[in-house]
């Protein structure tokens, strides 16, 4: 067990980050590759990947509660925050008026291009 931290534990940063990364990795794979046009094998792979990423994010968050650093509610709040931030990121990258839109869109597109679906 670790000592209680001398700062607020709500929401859990580890839970927020792990869930946000899992959601963004899923989005990278979906962007430009509508699942309706993909093979059954690809769709099955995507479903498995989604489950694995979610379980890993939950494990990271749960480990913080097991160690006594967070309460379970801290991790639940971190997951909710990650879902909200994912929506904000998705909405912002589609805004043509955003000052950083072009750079973010370019970086996002490069990441999408790197994540090729399995053949």
N, C-alpha and C positions, 0 to 999 in steps of 0.2 A: 504494500500500500504506500501511496505517496501522501505527503502532507497536503492539506487543502491549500489551494493557491491563494495568494493575497490579493486576488482580483476577481472580478465577476466571471462566472463560468457560463453565463447565459447570453447568447446561444453558444453552443460548442463550435469552435472554429474548425476543429478536425472533422466534425460531422458535416458542417457547411461545405468545406472544401472537398471532402471525399464524394459527397453526393453531387456537387456541382460538376466535378471532373467526370463522374460517371455519366451524368446527363449530357454534357458537352461532347464526350466521346461518342455516345449514341447518335447525337445530332450530326456529328461529322460524317458518320457512316450513312445516315439517311439522306443528307443533302445531295441533291443531284442524282440520286439513285432511288427513285420512287419504288417502294417495295412491290407495288402492283405489277411493275414491269420486270421484276426479278424472278429467278427460278425458285422453285419450292425449297431447294437446298439452301439457297441464300436466305430466304425468309426464315427457315428453321434456324440457321446459324445466327441470324440477327436476334431472334427470340432468346436463344441460349446466351448470347452475349449480354443482352439486356439483363437477364436474370443474374448472370455472374457479376456484372458490374454493380448491380444493386446490392447483391449479397456482400461483396467486398466493401462497399461503402458502409453498409450497416455494421459489418464486423469491426471496421475502424472506429465507428461511433460507439458501438457497444463496449469495445475494449477500454474506452475512456471511463465509462461508468463502472466497469469491473475493477479498474485500478483505483476507483474512488476519487477521481479527479472531476468527474461530472455526475450530475443526476441524469437519469434517463430522459427527463423532460428537456434538458439542455440539448441532447442529441436530436430529439424530435423537432425542437425549434430550429436547429441547424439544418435539418432536412427540409423543413418548410421554407427557410430562407434561401436555400439552394434552388428550390423549385421556382421561387419568385425571381431570383437573380438570373436564372436561365431564361425566363420570359423577358426580362429587361434586356438581356444581351441579344436575344433573338429579335426583339422589336427594334432595338437601337441599330443593329447592323442592317436593317432594312430601310432606315430613314435616310433619304438622300440629303436632308438638311444638316445632318450631324457633321460636325467639323472633323471628327475622326473616322467617319464612315468609310472613306476610300481606303485608308490604311487598314482598318479592321477587316473590311471586306476582302482586301487583297490577302491578308494573313490567313483569314478563314478559308478562302478559296485554295490557297497553297496547302493548307492542312487537309482539306477535303480531297485534293488531288493525290496526296500521299497515301491516304487510306483507301486503297483499292479493295474491292470485295474479292473474296476468295473465288478461284475458278474451279 
